[in-house]
Amino acid sequence: MPLFLDAHQDLAWNMQVLGRDYRRSAHETRALEVGSPILELTGNSLLGLPEYNQAGVAWVFGTLFAAPFNPNKPDEQFPGYRSPQEAHQRYMSQIDFYHAYTSSHPDTHRLITTLSDLHAHRTRWQQADPQLRPVGLIPLMEGAEGIVSLDELPEWWQKGVRIIGLAWQGNQYCGGTRTPGPLTPAGYELIDAMAEIGFVLDLSHMDQPAAFQCLERFPGQIIASHANASVLVKGYTGNRLLSDELIKSMFDRDAVIGVVPSNSFLNKDWKEDGGKAATSLQLLADQIDYLCQIAGDARHVGIGTDFDGGFGVEHVPAEIDSIADLPKLLPMLVRLGFKDGDIEAIASGNFLRVIESALPE
C-alpha cells in the first residue's frame, strides 16, 4: 500500500483551541467530546495517530489558521481575530506550538523544515513500530492576514513555514471565499517577496481573478492544497472550487491540486440526495480521474482532506469513518485504470515532489 501525504489539516487550531490530542485515536476523542459544544462547530473527529498509522499517512501539511471575527456571530464560542495584528499573534502562536509539540512528542509528530528532515523522517517512519509511527508536519499558512509586514517573511521561513495561501476569506491581499476580488497592490508585493525567498504559493480559497493573476506573476511552485473541480459538483455555485479554465492554467504551471473528500465539495445537494449514506467515495475517485484527464497524466493531483477543518465524520462519504479509511480510495482508482506508479504519485509522490523543491538542505 502506498504512503499518503495529506496536504491540508488544521492541526494546530484543533489542538490549541479545541484541546484535541491527536496522539489519541479518533474514537477516543469522540468519546471524550460527547455532549460538547465542539461538535456543533466541527463535528466528530476523523483524526488520530492510530488511524494515521492504519492508513499509512506519513506526512501532513499542518496549517496555521485563524478565522476573522464574524460580526453576524458576535457571541460565537471561539471568536475570530479583529485585526491583522491579532491574526499575527494567533498565527505565530501556532507555529511556535508546532515547534514545542514536536519537540515534546517526537515519537508521534515530527516537524519537517529541511530536506534532511524529510529524508530522516521517511527512514524513521519505515523503521518504527507499525502502531507508533510519527506523522511528519510541514507548516502551511492558510490565509496571509497574519503577515503584517513583508519584513516578517524571513522570520516565517526561519520558523519553518514553507507554503503560504493568501486567502481564506477576502483580505488586504486578495479576494477569497464568498468575498470576490483581484490581487491588491499589497497582494502583488507579497507574492513577489514570497518568490524571492522560495515559498510555495497555495491558491486554495483565492477568488479566480486573483488566482489567474498569481499564475501570471508568481514564478515559483504553485499548489491548491484542498480544492475540487467545480464542474463535477452537483448544485455548486460560488468561488471556492476550481473552474476548468483555472485548472488547465494551473497544470500549465506544473501545479498540484489536492482533492477534498468533503461531501459539500463532492455534491452540494448531498443532504437532500440521501445524506452521508448515499454519498460515495467514488465521487472523489471521479474527481481525481477528471483532473488527470485534463492534465494528461497523474503527476498533478494529490489529496488534501481538510479533515477536522470545520467538519467531521458526519460530513464525509459513506465509506469513511476516519482517516484510517483513506486507502479505500485505492481500489476505486485501480478500477478506473490507474497503475501502481500513478496511485503512488497521487497518494504522496506529487506533493512530495513539490515540497522537496521548496525545502532547503
C-alpha positions as CSV (number, residue, x, y, z in Angstrom):
1,M,0.0,0.0,0.0
2,P,1.4,3.4,-0.9
3,L,2.2,6.0,1.8
4,F,-0.1,9.1,2.0
5,L,0.7,12.8,2.2
6,D,-2.4,14.8,3.3
7,A,-1.9,18.3,2.0
8,H,-4.3,20.1,4.4
9,Q,-5.2,19.7,8.1
10,D,-5.8,22.4,10.7
11,L,-4.0,20.6,13.4
12,A,-2.6,23.5,15.5
13,W,-6.0,25.2,15.6
14,N,-7.7,22.0,16.7
15,M,-5.1,21.2,19.3
16,Q,-4.7,24.7,20.7
17,V,-8.3,26.0,20.5
18,L,-10.4,22.8,20.9
19,G,-7.9,20.9,23.1
20,R,-7.9,17.8,20.8
21,D,-5.0,15.5,21.4
22,Y,-4.1,13.7,18.1
23,R,-2.0,11.1,19.9
24,R,-5.3,9.6,20.8
25,S,-7.5,7.7,18.4
26,A,-10.4,9.4,16.7
27,H,-12.8,7.2,18.6
28,E,-11.2,8.2,22.0
29,T,-11.6,11.9,21.0
30,R,-15.3,11.3,20.1
31,A,-16.0,9.6,23.4
32,L,-14.4,12.5,25.3
33,E,-16.4,15.1,23.4
34,V,-19.9,13.6,23.8
35,G,-22.2,16.4,24.6
36,S,-19.5,19.0,24.0
37,P,-20.3,22.3,22.1
38,I,-17.2,21.4,20.0
39,L,-19.4,19.0,18.0
40,E,-21.7,21.9,16.8
41,L,-18.6,23.7,15.5
42,T,-16.7,20.9,13.8
43,G,-18.4,17.5,14.2
44,N,-16.9,14.2,15.4
45,S,-13.2,13.9,14.8
46,L,-11.7,12.0,11.9
47,L,-8.1,12.1,13.1
48,G,-5.8,10.3,15.5
49,L,-2.4,8.6,15.5
50,P,-3.7,5.0,15.3
51,E,-5.8,6.0,12.3
52,Y,-2.9,7.7,10.6
53,N,-0.8,4.6,11.1
54,Q,-3.6,2.3,9.8
55,A,-3.9,4.4,6.6
56,G,-0.1,4.9,6.1
57,V,-0.3,8.7,6.4
58,A,3.3,9.7,6.8
59,W,3.2,13.4,6.1
60,V,0.7,16.2,6.7
61,F,0.8,19.9,5.7
62,G,-0.2,21.2,9.1
63,T,-1.8,24.6,8.8
64,L,-1.5,27.9,10.6
65,F,-5.2,29.0,10.6
66,A,-7.3,31.6,12.2
67,A,-10.7,33.0,11.1
68,P,-11.6,36.6,11.1
69,F,-14.3,37.9,13.5
70,N,-17.8,37.3,12.1
71,P,-20.0,40.3,13.0
72,N,-23.0,38.1,12.3
73,K,-22.0,35.8,15.1
74,P,-20.8,38.1,17.8
75,D,-21.4,35.5,20.6
76,E,-19.7,32.6,18.9
77,Q,-17.7,30.4,21.3
78,F,-14.4,30.8,19.5
79,P,-14.4,34.4,18.1
80,G,-12.1,35.3,15.2
81,Y,-9.4,37.9,15.1
82,R,-10.4,41.6,14.8
83,S,-7.2,43.0,13.2
84,P,-4.1,41.8,11.3
85,Q,-2.1,42.3,14.5
86,E,-4.3,39.9,16.3
87,A,-4.1,37.5,13.4
88,H,-0.4,37.7,13.5
89,Q,-0.4,36.8,17.2
90,R,-2.6,33.7,16.6
91,Y,-0.5,32.5,13.6
92,M,2.8,33.0,15.4
93,S,1.4,31.1,18.4
94,Q,0.5,28.2,16.2
95,I,4.0,27.9,14.5
96,D,5.5,28.1,18.0
97,F,3.1,25.4,19.1
98,Y,4.2,23.1,16.3
99,H,7.8,23.5,17.4
100,A,7.1,22.9,21.1
101,Y,4.7,20.0,20.5
102,T,7.0,18.1,18.1
103,S,10.0,18.7,20.5
104,S,7.9,17.2,23.3
105,H,6.4,14.3,21.3
106,P,8.9,13.2,18.7
107,D,7.6,9.7,18.8
108,T,4.2,10.8,17.4
109,H,4.8,14.1,15.5
110,R,7.9,15.5,13.8
111,L,8.4,18.9,12.3
112,I,9.9,18.9,8.8
113,T,11.5,22.1,7.6
114,T,14.5,20.8,5.6
115,L,15.3,18.1,3.0
116,S,17.4,16.3,5.6
117,D,14.4,16.3,8.0
118,L,12.2,14.9,5.2
119,H,14.6,12.1,4.4
120,A,15.3,11.3,8.1
121,H,11.5,11.2,8.8
122,R,10.9,8.6,6.0
123,T,13.6,6.4,7.4
124,R,12.3,6.7,11.0
125,W,8.8,6.1,9.8
126,Q,9.7,2.9,8.0
127,Q,11.7,1.6,10.9
128,A,9.2,2.5,13.7
129,D,6.7,0.2,15.3
130,P,3.8,0.0,12.8
131,Q,1.4,1.1,15.6
132,L,3.6,4.0,16.6
133,R,4.8,5.7,13.5
134,P,5.2,9.5,13.8
135,V,3.5,11.9,11.5
136,G,5.7,14.4,9.7
137,L,4.3,18.0,9.9
138,I,5.1,20.5,7.1
139,P,3.8,24.0,8.0
140,L,1.4,25.8,5.6
141,M,0.0,29.2,6.3
142,E,-3.7,29.3,5.3
143,G,-4.6,33.0,4.8
144,A,-1.8,35.5,4.9
145,E,-3.5,38.1,7.1
146,G,-1.1,37.2,9.9
147,I,1.6,38.8,7.8
148,V,1.5,42.5,8.7
149,S,4.8,43.4,7.1
150,L,6.9,41.9,4.3
151,D,9.9,42.2,6.6
152,E,8.4,39.3,8.6
153,L,8.7,36.8,5.7
154,P,12.3,35.7,6.6
155,E,11.1,35.0,10.1
156,W,8.2,32.9,9.0
157,W,10.7,31.0,6.7
158,Q,13.1,30.6,9.6
159,K,10.4,29.2,11.7
160,G,9.6,26.5,9.1
161,V,6.7,27.9,7.1
162,R,7.2,26.7,3.5
163,I,3.7,27.2,1.9
164,I,1.5,30.3,2.1
165,G,-2.0,30.7,0.8
166,L,-3.0,34.4,0.6
167,A,-6.7,34.0,1.4
168,W,-9.4,32.2,3.4
169,Q,-11.9,34.9,3.0
170,G,-11.0,38.1,1.2
171,N,-8.5,40.3,2.9
172,Q,-6.0,43.1,2.2
173,Y,-4.1,40.8,-0.3
174,C,-6.9,39.5,-2.5
175,G,-10.4,38.3,-2.8
176,G,-11.3,34.9,-1.3
177,T,-14.2,32.6,-0.5
178,R,-17.5,34.4,-0.6
179,T,-15.7,37.8,-0.9
180,P,-14.6,38.2,-4.6
181,G,-11.8,40.4,-5.7
182,P,-8.5,40.5,-7.5
183,L,-5.0,40.8,-6.1
184,T,-4.5,44.1,-4.4
185,P,-1.2,46.1,-4.7
186,A,-0.3,44.6,-1.3
187,G,-1.0,41.1,-2.8
188,Y,1.3,41.7,-5.7
189,E,4.1,42.8,-3.3
190,L,3.5,39.8,-1.1
191,I,3.8,37.2,-3.8
192,D,6.9,38.9,-5.2
193,A,8.5,38.8,-1.8
194,M,7.4,35.1,-1.4
195,A,9.1,34.2,-4.7
196,E,12.4,35.8,-3.6
197,I,12.5,33.7,-0.5
198,G,11.2,30.5,-2.1
199,F,7.8,29.9,-0.6
200,V,5.3,27.7,-2.4
201,L,2.0,29.5,-3.2
202,D,-1.3,27.9,-2.3
203,L,-4.2,29.1,-4.5
204,S,-6.9,27.4,-2.3
205,H,-9.7,29.9,-1.3
206,M,-8.5,32.6,-3.7
207,D,-11.0,34.2,-5.9
208,Q,-10.5,33.2,-9.5
209,P,-9.3,36.6,-10.9
210,A,-6.7,36.7,-8.1
211,A,-5.6,33.1,-8.8
212,F,-5.1,33.9,-12.5
213,Q,-3.1,37.0,-11.6
214,C,-0.9,34.8,-9.4
215,L,-0.4,32.3,-12.2
216,E,0.8,35.1,-14.5
217,R,3.0,36.8,-11.9
218,F,4.4,34.3,-9.5
219,P,7.4,32.3,-10.8
220,G,7.6,29.7,-8.1
221,Q,5.9,26.4,-7.3
222,I,2.1,26.6,-7.1
223,I,-0.5,24.3,-5.5
224,A,-4.1,24.1,-4.4
225,S,-3.8,22.2,-1.2
226,H,-7.5,21.5,-0.9
227,A,-9.9,22.1,-3.8
228,N,-12.0,20.2,-6.3
229,A,-13.2,20.7,-9.8
230,S,-16.4,22.7,-9.7
231,V,-17.9,21.2,-12.9
232,L,-18.4,17.8,-11.2
233,V,-20.1,19.1,-8.1
234,K,-23.9,18.9,-8.4
235,G,-25.6,22.1,-7.3
236,Y,-22.4,24.1,-6.9
237,T,-22.3,27.9,-7.1
238,G,-19.7,30.1,-5.6
239,N,-16.0,30.9,-5.9
240,R,-14.4,28.3,-3.7
241,L,-13.9,25.4,-6.1
242,L,-11.9,25.4,-9.4
243,S,-13.2,26.1,-12.9
244,D,-11.8,24.0,-15.8
245,E,-10.2,27.2,-17.2
246,L,-8.3,27.7,-13.9
247,I,-7.4,24.0,-13.6
248,K,-5.9,24.0,-17.1
249,S,-3.9,27.1,-16.4
250,M,-2.6,25.7,-13.1
251,F,-1.5,22.5,-14.8
252,D,0.3,24.6,-17.4
253,R,2.3,25.8,-14.5
254,D,3.0,22.3,-13.2
255,A,0.7,22.9,-10.2
256,V,-0.6,20.0,-7.9
257,I,-4.2,20.0,-6.7
258,G,-5.2,18.2,-3.5
259,V,-8.8,16.8,-3.8
260,V,-11.1,17.0,-0.8
261,P,-13.3,14.2,0.5
262,S,-15.8,16.5,2.0
263,N,-19.4,15.9,0.9
264,S,-20.1,19.5,0.2
265,F,-17.1,19.5,-2.2
266,L,-18.5,16.5,-4.0
267,N,-22.2,17.2,-4.2
268,K,-23.7,20.4,-2.8
269,D,-27.1,18.6,-2.7
270,W,-25.7,15.6,-0.7
271,K,-28.1,16.1,2.2
272,E,-31.2,16.2,0.0
273,D,-29.8,13.3,-2.1
274,G,-29.7,10.8,0.8
275,G,-27.1,12.2,3.2
276,K,-23.9,10.5,4.2
277,A,-25.1,7.0,3.4
278,A,-25.8,7.9,-0.2
279,T,-22.6,9.8,-0.8
280,S,-19.8,7.6,-2.1
281,L,-16.1,8.0,-2.1
282,Q,-16.3,7.1,-5.7
283,L,-17.1,10.8,-6.3
284,L,-13.6,11.6,-5.0
285,A,-12.1,9.0,-7.4
286,D,-14.1,10.6,-10.2
287,Q,-12.6,14.0,-9.2
288,I,-9.1,12.5,-9.4
289,D,-9.8,10.9,-12.8
290,Y,-11.2,14.1,-14.2
291,L,-8.2,16.1,-13.1
292,C,-5.8,13.6,-14.5
293,Q,-7.7,13.5,-17.8
294,I,-7.3,17.3,-18.0
295,A,-3.6,17.1,-17.1
296,G,-2.9,14.2,-19.4
297,D,-1.0,12.4,-16.7
298,A,-1.2,11.5,-12.9
299,R,1.5,14.0,-11.9
300,H,-0.7,16.9,-10.8
301,V,-3.2,15.5,-8.3
302,G,-2.9,14.7,-4.6
303,I,-5.1,14.5,-1.6
304,G,-5.9,17.4,0.9
305,T,-8.6,16.0,3.2
306,D,-9.1,19.1,5.4
307,F,-10.4,16.6,8.0
308,D,-11.5,18.2,11.2
309,G,-11.4,21.5,9.3
310,G,-14.9,22.6,10.4
311,F,-16.5,19.3,9.5
312,G,-16.3,15.8,10.9
313,V,-17.4,12.2,10.2
314,E,-20.9,13.3,9.6
315,H,-19.9,15.2,6.5
316,V,-17.7,12.8,4.6
317,P,-18.5,9.9,2.2
318,A,-20.2,6.8,3.5
319,E,-17.1,4.7,3.3
320,I,-15.1,6.9,5.7
321,D,-15.4,6.7,9.4
322,S,-11.9,8.1,10.0
323,I,-8.7,8.8,8.1
324,A,-7.9,5.1,8.5
325,D,-10.3,4.5,5.7
326,L,-8.5,6.7,3.1
327,P,-7.0,3.6,1.4
328,K,-10.5,2.6,0.4
329,L,-10.0,5.1,-2.4
330,L,-7.2,3.0,-4.0
331,P,-9.3,0.1,-5.4
332,M,-11.6,2.7,-7.0
333,L,-8.6,4.2,-8.8
334,V,-7.5,0.7,-9.9
335,R,-10.9,0.2,-11.4
336,L,-10.6,3.5,-13.3
337,G,-7.4,2.2,-14.9
338,F,-4.7,3.8,-12.7
339,K,-1.5,1.8,-12.4
340,D,0.6,1.4,-9.2
341,G,3.0,4.2,-10.1
342,D,0.1,6.6,-10.8
343,I,-1.5,5.7,-7.5
344,E,1.7,6.2,-5.5
345,A,2.1,9.6,-7.1
346,I,-1.4,10.7,-6.2
347,A,-1.2,9.3,-2.7
348,S,2.0,11.2,-1.8
349,G,4.6,11.5,-4.6
350,N,3.3,14.6,-6.3
351,F,3.1,16.7,-3.2
352,L,6.4,15.3,-2.1
353,R,7.9,16.5,-5.4
354,V,6.6,19.9,-4.7
355,I,7.8,20.2,-1.1
356,E,11.2,18.7,-2.0
357,S,11.6,21.6,-4.5
358,A,11.0,24.1,-1.7
359,L,12.8,22.7,1.3
360,P,16.4,23.9,2.0
361,E,19.1,21.4,2.6
